[in-house]
Amino acid sequence: MEPDEWQDRWRKTYQQAGVMLERAGLGAFAGAFGLAFRPLAPLVAQMIWVAQPASGLFGYGDAFQALALLLEAPPVAEAGDECQL
């Protein structure tokens, strides 16, 4: 599977997790948690880049690469997000 396909898969998984958390009544908590830890995404992406060659041994190198690329990308403003200057 190509990195682009993995990125779509990661996005779909993220959206499904959001729906599940909303159903469980944890949507507000998950949203606050996500906003609080969003600045750490580039650090996590760098850690994934370090682990990516080893994950390639098990056939998941493209999956780790796609996740790292998604985490490095600047966040897209969503409806309801406050503007941070």
C-alpha positions, 0 to 999 in steps of 0.5 A, a space after each residue: 500500500 502506498 503512503 497516500 493510501 495509508 494517509 487516507 486510512 489514518 484519516 478514516 481511522 481518526 474520524 471513526 474514533 471521533 465518532 465513537 468518542 462522541 457516541 460515548 459522550 467523550 467528544 468534548 474531552 477528546 477535543 480538548 485533549 487533542 487541542 492540548 497535545 497538538 503542539 507535540 505532533 511534530 515531536 511524535 512525527 520525528 519519533 515515528 521517523 526514527 522508528 520507520 526503518 525498523 517498521 519496514 522490516 515488518 512490512 509497515 514502513 509505508 504506514 509509519 511514513 504516512 502517519 509521520 507526514 500527517 503529523 508534520 502537516 500543519 493542522 487544518 482549521 476546523 469549525 469551532 476552533 478558536 484562532 490562536 495568534 
